[in-house]
Amino acid sequence: MKRAASLILVLVFAASALGGYPVYFKEQYYRLYHTHYIQYPDDTIENIYWLEQAQKADFCNPLYALAKIEDEKHWERYRYLFNMHIELKLIEQHLYLGVKFDKRVAYFFNAPWKKENLESLKIAETAYRAGLAYWKTAQDWARKANAMPWTMLPEVQDWIDEAYRISTGELDYGRTIGRELARLEEVRAAFEAMSDDGSY
């Protein structure tokens, strides 16, 4: 009995001694961003917060970068790619958030909740437009990174692939979000034209 009480006491003290660590740098904030199997709006908003903090923070020392930095040119390209990747993740998270509130079709049986559906569409539109605001900056960072193709960073090859896909037009969030906003406007018009009994 005494031994169990002592063990519990030791565990309580050990747990209280485990504190967090200060977060200062982009790489640290980026590590706090994570994906969930089921992503609820609160999870998405949390990710947006961490990514926005990463966006504003300074880079850590090149020794602690997420890729091996050999010289100033590698460091420069790494920073361009990292900034571009953060912008793309912010767009992605805003799209996830928008999808949670987007009513993809104005079904007649949703007529009794027409007002709520229109409010939900407004939230989705706000999220899509917020995501679109990051696209121009992501393109600018990708352009700068692509101007240094000889500087290889294998640890972040997926970021290099993203920059390449932006340059070829294969990855175009401007087009994607524009398409979503156009469809959303059609759904909104259908809800607004709907009477309370679901007829048009």
Rosetta silent file (secondary structure, phi, psi, omega in degrees, C-alpha in Angstrom):
SEQUENCE: MKRAASLILVLVFAASALGGYPVYFKEQYYRLYHTHYIQYPDDTIENIYWLEQAQKADFCNPLYALAKIEDEKHWERYRYLFNMHIELKLIEQHLYLGVKFDKRVAYFFNAPWKKENLESLKIAETAYRAGLAYWKTAQDWARKANAMPWTMLPEVQDWIDEAYRISTGELDYGRTIGRELARLEEVRAAFEAMSDDGSY
SCORE:     score description
SCORE:     0.000 S_00000001
   1 L     0.000  -47.111 -179.945    0.000    0.000    0.000 S_00000001
   2 H   -64.510  -39.046 -179.517    2.789    2.384    0.997 S_00000001
   3 H   -65.513  -40.973  178.764    4.770    1.414   -2.064 S_00000001
   4 H   -64.583  -40.867  178.980    1.769    2.118   -4.390 S_00000001
   5 H   -64.938  -39.884  178.098    1.232    5.525   -2.767 S_00000001
   6 H   -64.177  -41.346  179.208    4.923    6.357   -3.229 S_00000001
   7 H   -63.103  -44.311  178.626    4.753    5.312   -6.880 S_00000001
   8 H   -61.890  -42.935  178.913    1.695    7.487   -7.497 S_00000001
   9 H   -61.404  -43.067  178.428    3.401   10.421   -5.785 S_00000001
  10 H   -63.476  -43.398  179.449    6.501   10.004   -7.967 S_00000001
  11 H   -63.728  -39.232  178.918    4.355    9.813  -11.125 S_00000001
  12 H   -64.404  -44.431  178.581    2.438   12.975  -10.156 S_00000001
  13 H   -65.853  -39.150  179.378    5.685   14.899   -9.589 S_00000001
  14 H   -64.813  -42.169  179.676    7.168   13.570  -12.823 S_00000001
  15 H   -65.770  -38.218 -179.748    4.077   14.599  -14.779 S_00000001
  16 H   -71.248  -25.696  179.481    4.082   18.079  -13.249 S_00000001
  17 H   -76.813  -21.491  178.880    7.756   18.489  -14.136 S_00000001
  18 L   -76.989  104.080  179.437    7.020   17.799  -17.803 S_00000001
  19 L  -107.165  175.207  175.704    6.403   21.234  -19.185 S_00000001
  20 L   -79.205 -179.104  176.147    6.046   22.554  -22.661 S_00000001
  21 L  -123.391  151.542 -179.165    8.815   24.187  -24.577 S_00000001
  22 L   -69.284  144.084  179.765    8.843   27.704  -25.990 S_00000001
  23 L  -115.146  121.386 -177.120    7.961   28.059  -29.660 S_00000001
  24 L  -124.313  -31.172 -165.226    9.733   30.807  -31.585 S_00000001
  25 E  -111.051  160.363 -179.856   10.515   29.673  -35.113 S_00000001
  26 H   -51.488  -48.418 -176.364    8.681   28.789  -38.317 S_00000001
  27 H   -61.283  -36.486  179.014    9.775   25.170  -38.164 S_00000001
  28 H   -68.392  -44.809  178.212    8.448   24.780  -34.604 S_00000001
  29 H   -64.149  -39.380 -179.495    5.055   26.261  -35.473 S_00000001
  30 H   -62.089  -34.838  178.791    4.896   24.140  -38.620 S_00000001
  31 H   -68.306  -21.642  177.896    5.380   21.003  -36.519 S_00000001
  32 H   -78.760  -19.634  173.952    2.276   21.951  -34.507 S_00000001
  33 L   -71.736  135.961  179.925    0.205   21.831  -37.707 S_00000001
  34 L  -155.187  156.245  178.510   -1.235   18.346  -38.202 S_00000001
  35 L   -99.565  152.173 -178.903   -3.970   16.571  -40.102 S_00000001
  36 L  -113.908  151.170  176.525   -6.810   14.670  -38.482 S_00000001
  37 L   -61.252  -48.273  171.891   -8.538   11.523  -39.667 S_00000001
  38 L  -115.689  117.129 -174.129  -11.846   13.366  -39.270 S_00000001
  39 L   -99.891  104.892  175.694  -11.258   17.094  -39.526 S_00000001
  40 L   -80.959  159.813  179.648  -13.830   19.124  -37.609 S_00000001
  41 H   -53.660  -37.760  178.896  -14.010   22.911  -38.135 S_00000001
  42 H   -62.999  -37.437  177.534  -12.246   23.497  -34.795 S_00000001
  43 H   -64.324  -42.355 -179.804   -9.343   21.301  -35.937 S_00000001
  44 H   -65.488  -42.764  179.173   -9.077   23.250  -39.166 S_00000001
  45 H   -64.120  -38.279  176.472   -9.178   26.598  -37.357 S_00000001
  46 H   -61.647  -44.794  178.537   -6.435   25.373  -35.009 S_00000001
  47 H   -62.401  -40.717  178.027   -4.279   24.419  -38.009 S_00000001
  48 H   -60.633  -41.621  179.074   -4.891   27.811  -39.616 S_00000001
  49 H   -59.793  -49.659 -178.131   -3.741   29.458  -36.390 S_00000001
  50 H   -63.607  -39.671  179.989   -0.475   27.460  -36.257 S_00000001
  51 H   -67.939  -37.107  176.421    0.233   28.077  -39.935 S_00000001
  52 H   -66.775  -35.193  175.943   -0.386   31.811  -39.552 S_00000001
  53 H   -67.073  -40.436  177.357    2.024   31.858  -36.611 S_00000001
  54 H   -62.674  -38.619  179.865    4.591   30.007  -38.739 S_00000001
  55 H   -59.949  -37.976 -175.826    4.043   32.546  -41.494 S_00000001
  56 H   -86.615  -21.315 -172.816    4.940   35.428  -39.162 S_00000001
  57 L   -77.158  165.893  175.298    7.823   33.767  -37.292 S_00000001
  58 E   -83.485  160.825  173.799   11.522   33.836  -38.115 S_00000001
  59 L   -75.943  150.647  174.877   13.414   30.870  -39.500 S_00000001
  60 L   -76.344  176.478  175.330   15.479   28.804  -37.103 S_00000001
  61 L   -60.223  140.602 -179.828   19.220   28.419  -37.478 S_00000001
  62 H   -53.505  -23.824  176.833   20.061   26.510  -40.709 S_00000001
  63 H   -62.053  -27.102 -175.584   21.465   23.695  -38.543 S_00000001
  64 H  -109.608   16.368  178.828   17.899   22.932  -37.422 S_00000001
  65 L   -67.004  167.442 -179.407   16.148   23.382  -40.759 S_00000001
  66 L   -83.273    1.987  175.777   13.890   20.658  -42.143 S_00000001
  67 L  -140.113  160.266  178.210   16.426   20.032  -44.926 S_00000001
  68 L   -75.160  121.667 -178.287   20.199   19.795  -45.088 S_00000001
  69 L  -103.899  115.703 -176.582   21.544   23.279  -45.780 S_00000001
  70 L   -94.688  -33.085 -177.908   24.979   23.249  -47.419 S_00000001
  71 L  -156.412 -174.325 -175.901   25.456   26.908  -48.330 S_00000001
  72 H   -63.301  -35.572 -179.319   23.714   30.277  -48.717 S_00000001
  73 H   -66.555  -42.063  176.359   22.027   29.257  -52.000 S_00000001
  74 H   -62.185  -41.340 -179.357   20.475   26.164  -50.381 S_00000001
  75 H   -63.539  -41.529 -179.727   19.342   28.326  -47.461 S_00000001
  76 H   -64.448  -47.684 -179.629   17.777   30.869  -49.814 S_00000001
  77 H   -66.248  -39.089  177.365   15.841   28.269  -51.804 S_00000001
  78 H   -55.920  -45.104 -178.532   14.778   26.477  -48.628 S_00000001
  79 H   -65.786  -41.032  177.322   13.242   29.706  -47.314 S_00000001
  80 H   -60.911  -47.099 -178.840   11.378   30.355  -50.591 S_00000001
  81 H   -64.613  -41.910 -179.440   10.028   26.810  -50.638 S_00000001
  82 H   -61.769  -48.055 -179.967    9.064   26.867  -46.966 S_00000001
  83 H   -61.154  -41.721  177.103    7.131   30.144  -47.346 S_00000001
  84 H   -61.343  -44.551 -178.472    5.385   28.829  -50.459 S_00000001
  85 H   -62.639  -40.745  177.725    4.452   25.591  -48.687 S_00000001
  86 H   -60.814  -44.496  179.269    2.978   27.480  -45.714 S_00000001
  87 H   -61.263  -42.620  179.614    0.822   29.558  -48.099 S_00000001
  88 H   -64.886  -39.570  178.477   -0.388   26.399  -49.864 S_00000001
  89 H   -67.017  -35.689  176.224   -1.265   24.727  -46.558 S_00000001
  90 H   -64.119  -41.503  176.467   -3.218   27.828  -45.511 S_00000001
  91 H   -61.115  -47.537 -179.560   -5.194   27.634  -48.773 S_00000001
  92 H   -57.290  -45.469 -178.969   -5.801   23.925  -48.214 S_00000001
  93 H   -66.677  -37.260  176.771   -7.063   24.467  -44.666 S_00000001
  94 H   -67.218  -34.422  174.931   -9.406   27.263  -45.775 S_00000001
  95 H   -65.395  -43.594  176.723  -10.788   24.941  -48.457 S_00000001
  96 H   -57.923  -42.647 -179.290  -11.358   22.248  -45.814 S_00000001
  97 H   -65.627  -44.203  179.447  -13.164   24.790  -43.668 S_00000001
  98 H   -60.775  -41.636 -178.692  -15.292   26.004  -46.563 S_00000001
  99 H   -60.889  -33.182 -179.647  -16.314   22.471  -47.521 S_00000001
 100 H   -64.268  -25.818 -177.135  -17.692   21.891  -44.009 S_00000001
 101 H  -109.926   -5.935 -175.356  -20.229   24.702  -44.539 S_00000001
 102 L   -78.890  127.003  172.537  -20.784   24.427  -48.285 S_00000001
 103 L   -95.383  108.191 -170.058  -24.160   23.156  -49.436 S_00000001
 104 L   -74.810  -22.624 -179.656  -23.267   21.633  -52.768 S_00000001
 105 L  -140.914  140.572  176.702  -26.876   21.289  -53.972 S_00000001
 106 L   -91.511   86.964  179.780  -30.044   23.219  -53.103 S_00000001
 107 L   -73.409  143.191 -178.080  -32.375   20.285  -52.445 S_00000001
 108 H   -61.366  -31.961 -177.211  -36.106   21.096  -52.356 S_00000001
 109 H   -75.943   -3.868  174.895  -36.508   19.346  -49.006 S_00000001
 110 H   -92.561    4.995 -177.613  -34.098   21.858  -47.414 S_00000001
 111 H   -55.505  -41.473  179.562  -36.574   24.695  -48.029 S_00000001
 112 H   -61.349  -20.569  179.903  -37.655   24.948  -44.360 S_00000001
 113 H  -111.393   31.917 -177.641  -34.011   25.696  -43.483 S_00000001
 114 H   -56.536  -46.983 -178.443  -33.437   28.113  -46.337 S_00000001
 115 H   -61.237  -44.466 -179.803  -32.162   30.905  -44.055 S_00000001
 116 H   -65.384  -39.109  178.207  -29.717   28.577  -42.268 S_00000001
 117 H   -65.440  -39.143  177.542  -28.472   27.185  -45.585 S_00000001
 118 H   -65.622  -38.103  176.148  -27.849   30.692  -46.913 S_00000001
 119 H   -63.882  -41.933  179.566  -25.902   31.529  -43.724 S_00000001
 120 H   -63.248  -41.233  177.337  -23.859   28.362  -44.156 S_00000001
 121 H   -63.297  -35.906  178.936  -23.083   29.311  -47.762 S_00000001
 122 H   -64.445  -41.332  177.962  -21.944   32.737  -46.593 S_00000001
 123 H   -63.895  -44.026  179.149  -19.462   31.122  -44.154 S_00000001
 124 H   -61.125  -43.617  179.644  -18.203   28.811  -46.919 S_00000001
 125 H   -62.135  -41.904  178.166  -17.733   31.750  -49.281 S_00000001
 126 H   -60.348  -42.577  179.943  -15.781   33.667  -46.623 S_00000001
 127 H   -65.642  -43.792  179.376  -13.476   30.665  -46.093 S_00000001
 128 H   -61.834  -45.137 -178.702  -12.916   30.212  -49.857 S_00000001
 129 H   -66.594  -35.309  176.326  -12.141   33.905  -50.371 S_00000001
 130 H   -64.235  -40.587  177.465   -9.761   33.890  -47.390 S_00000001
 131 H   -64.641  -39.420 -179.805   -7.929   30.941  -48.952 S_00000001
 132 H   -61.876  -29.503 -178.498   -7.749   32.717  -52.304 S_00000001
 133 L   -63.343  -22.024 -179.309   -5.936   35.627  -50.633 S_00000001
 134 L   -87.981  -12.765 -170.984   -2.867   33.385  -50.121 S_00000001
 135 H   -65.538  -45.645 -177.943   -2.607   32.225  -53.733 S_00000001
 136 H   -60.160  -43.634 -179.937   -0.758   35.209  -55.224 S_00000001
 137 H   -64.971  -40.410  177.959    1.905   35.059  -52.489 S_00000001
 138 H   -60.931  -41.572  178.098    2.324   31.290  -52.979 S_00000001
 139 H   -63.235  -40.961  179.545    2.897   31.877  -56.702 S_00000001
 140 H   -62.420  -45.034  178.968    5.500   34.570  -55.961 S_00000001
 141 H   -65.208  -39.231  179.180    7.442   32.276  -53.610 S_00000001
 142 H   -63.407  -41.111  178.963    7.231   29.411  -56.134 S_00000001
 143 H   -60.307  -43.911  179.282    8.590   31.678  -58.873 S_00000001
 144 H   -65.503  -41.842 -179.960   11.582   32.604  -56.695 S_00000001
 145 H   -66.471  -38.761 -178.626   12.234   28.965  -55.752 S_00000001
 146 H   -71.340  -16.195  177.093   11.994   27.811  -59.380 S_00000001
 147 L   -75.620   -4.360 -178.658   14.647   30.361  -60.364 S_00000001
 148 L  -125.795   54.515 -172.759   17.168   28.203  -58.456 S_00000001
 149 L   -67.072  -21.609 -178.254   16.604   24.695  -59.933 S_00000001
 150 L   -75.986  -11.483 -177.386   20.235   23.603  -59.476 S_00000001
 151 L   -92.158  101.140 -174.567   19.943   23.833  -55.689 S_00000001
 152 L   -88.708  136.263  177.164   18.719   20.405  -54.603 S_00000001
 153 L  -133.710   79.863 -173.036   16.979   19.835  -51.259 S_00000001
 154 H   -59.651  -27.610 -178.450   15.931   16.155  -51.260 S_00000001
 155 H   -67.259  -23.582  179.639   14.398   16.300  -47.757 S_00000001
 156 H  -121.639   40.432 -178.893   11.723   18.705  -49.025 S_00000001
 157 H   -58.710  -33.513  179.493   11.330   17.281  -52.528 S_00000001
 158 H   -64.933  -31.425  175.757    7.535   17.475  -52.193 S_00000001
 159 H   -69.025  -39.460  177.341    7.829   21.265  -51.780 S_00000001
 160 H   -62.783  -40.759  177.467    9.960   21.422  -54.927 S_00000001
 161 H   -62.336  -40.526  177.393    7.270   19.378  -56.701 S_00000001
 162 H   -60.991  -44.641  179.568    4.612   21.852  -55.526 S_00000001
 163 H   -61.947  -41.466  178.542    6.643   24.774  -56.899 S_00000001
 164 H   -63.928  -44.914 -179.914    7.054   22.963  -60.222 S_00000001
 165 H   -63.391  -33.185  175.707    3.327   22.165  -60.426 S_00000001
 166 H   -66.645  -43.120 -177.157    2.522   25.836  -59.788 S_00000001
 167 H   -65.908  -32.183 -179.652    4.884   26.899  -62.598 S_00000001
 168 H   -86.988  -10.348 -178.328    3.283   24.479  -65.090 S_00000001
 169 L    87.130   -0.792  178.020   -0.264   25.400  -64.067 S_00000001
 170 L   -65.645  -36.550  175.470   -1.016   21.866  -62.897 S_00000001
 171 L  -106.428  108.375 -176.469   -1.545   23.246  -59.382 S_00000001
 172 L  -138.839   89.242 -179.621   -3.787   26.294  -59.678 S_00000001
 173 H   -68.821  -23.705  175.670   -5.746   27.165  -56.553 S_00000001
 174 H   -61.317  -45.810  178.356   -6.955   30.350  -58.249 S_00000001
 175 H   -66.895  -44.888 -177.865   -8.830   28.244  -60.806 S_00000001
 176 H   -61.418  -48.809 -177.650   -9.996   25.710  -58.205 S_00000001
 177 H   -70.130  -36.284  176.112  -11.374   28.300  -55.783 S_00000001
 178 H   -59.202  -41.715  177.681  -12.881   30.327  -58.633 S_00000001
 179 H   -64.212  -42.435  178.825  -14.790   27.224  -59.745 S_00000001
 180 H   -64.139  -40.723  179.811  -15.998   26.586  -56.173 S_00000001
 181 H   -66.848  -38.168  178.573  -17.180   30.197  -55.792 S_00000001
 182 H   -65.232  -43.722  178.137  -19.064   30.074  -59.115 S_00000001
 183 H   -64.641  -42.237  179.029  -20.821   26.843  -58.108 S_00000001
 184 H   -59.188  -38.832  179.533  -21.593   28.258  -54.648 S_00000001
 185 H   -64.940  -36.340  176.563  -23.219   31.299  -56.300 S_00000001
 186 H   -65.663  -42.205  178.943  -25.480   28.997  -58.336 S_00000001
 187 H   -65.113  -42.190  178.204  -26.522   27.110  -55.173 S_00000001
 188 H   -60.666  -44.329  179.445  -27.182   30.405  -53.386 S_00000001
 189 H   -61.688  -38.538  179.216  -29.358   31.624  -56.287 S_00000001
 190 H   -66.248  -41.136  177.436  -31.311   28.364  -56.184 S_00000001
 191 H   -65.811  -41.883 -178.931  -31.948   28.728  -52.437 S_00000001
 192 H   -65.829  -31.518  179.829  -32.973   32.371  -52.824 S_00000001
 193 H   -80.355  -10.036 -174.959  -35.418   31.458  -55.604 S_00000001
 194 L   -79.809  136.523  173.772  -36.931   28.685  -53.473 S_00000001
 195 L   -85.782  173.369 -176.410  -40.262   29.196  -51.725 S_00000001
 196 L   -65.454  -21.021  179.634  -40.908   27.847  -48.218 S_00000001
 197 L   -91.789    1.165  176.489  -42.562   24.707  -49.604 S_00000001
 198 L    96.790   -5.062  177.501  -39.502   23.841  -51.715 S_00000001
 199 L   -82.916  160.746 -178.009  -40.872   24.884  -55.108 S_00000001
 200 L  -103.591    0.000    0.000  -38.997   27.244  -57.377 S_00000001
